[in-house]
């Protein structure tokens, strides 16, 4: 599933908006992210991995790498 869809699903499950998440992310930051900037990064698939991790963290999720099952040889 593309990151855009993953984030949309997580936002819906947690009943949060991207604005809510960005506001939490910006707490204590000198340089603030904007809704339009983050939305564009998500839409164009140019979101940095660290930002995706931070979004997940704010929503109470973690990104997990899972080994694919090997097909039968």
Phi, psi and omega in degrees: 000134179298153182303324179303313181290321178302314181293317179300317180296314181297319177300315181295316180299324183266003180053047180237159173253164176297327176300316178303314182295315181296321178300318177293316180299325184280347180300125177078005179265142174284312179263118185266141172276151176250158178301314182295323180293312181292319178301317180296318179298319179293313183297322183265005180058041177243017179292130179291149180303318180299323178291320177298318177298319181292318176300313179301316181298315179300324180277356179087024180243168171225151177270126184241133174268127182235132178295133177291148173291137178282136175291156178297130180277000000 
